[in-house]
Amino acid sequence: MKPRSKMGADDRARISILTTARMADPAVRARISERTKAGMAAASGTVADLRLLRDAWGRARPEARARFLTEIFAPACSEERE
């Protein structure tokens, strides 16, 4: 469980007032809404891709996994790097 915030009631009330004032502008709300929708759409595609990768990794033999890791990290680990 996370520890409670050390902010006092006055601080939370001030933040609430400022946030309410900022969110009063319909353009701000629309911008936040669009960014949220875009982020959720991007995340949903990523989640599906990650699920596919995890499934494939789970079905692969240990030898294939080792070879894959060797091949994917070879450029970063090679001594020919500059």
C-alpha positions, -999 to 999 in steps of 0.1 A, spaced: 0 0 0 13 34 -9 19 59 19 -5 88 21 5 120 5 21 146 28 0 173 11 -25 191 34 -61 197 27 -53 233 18 -28 221 -9 -53 196 -23 -80 223 -24 -57 247 -42 -47 221 -68 -84 212 -73 -93 249 -79 -65 253 -104 -73 221 -122 -110 230 -124 -101 264 -139 -78 249 -165 -103 223 -175 -131 249 -179 -118 256 -214 -135 232 -239 -104 233 -261 -82 219 -233 -107 192 -225 -109 183 -262 -71 182 -266 -68 159 -235 -96 137 -248 -79 133 -282 -45 125 -267 -61 100 -244 -79 82 -272 -47 82 -293 -27 68 -265 -53 41 -257 -54 31 -294 -16 28 -296 -15 8 -263 -41 -16 -275 -21 -25 -306 10 -28 -286 -7 -51 -261 -18 -75 -289 17 -75 -304 33 -83 -270 8 -111 -265 18 -126 -298 55 -123 -291 51 -138 -256 31 -167 -270 57 -174 -297 86 -171 -271 68 -196 -249 64 -221 -277 100 -218 -290 126 -244 -279 154 -232 -256 179 -236 -284 159 -213 -306 156 -187 -279 193 -188 -272 201 -183 -309 176 -155 -312 191 -136 -283 226 -142 -297 216 -128 -331 197 -99 -318 224 -87 -294 253 -95 -316 256 -60 -331 256 -44 -296 281 -69 -282 305 -73 -310 341 -61 -306 340 -44 -340 320 -15 -326 335 19 -328 
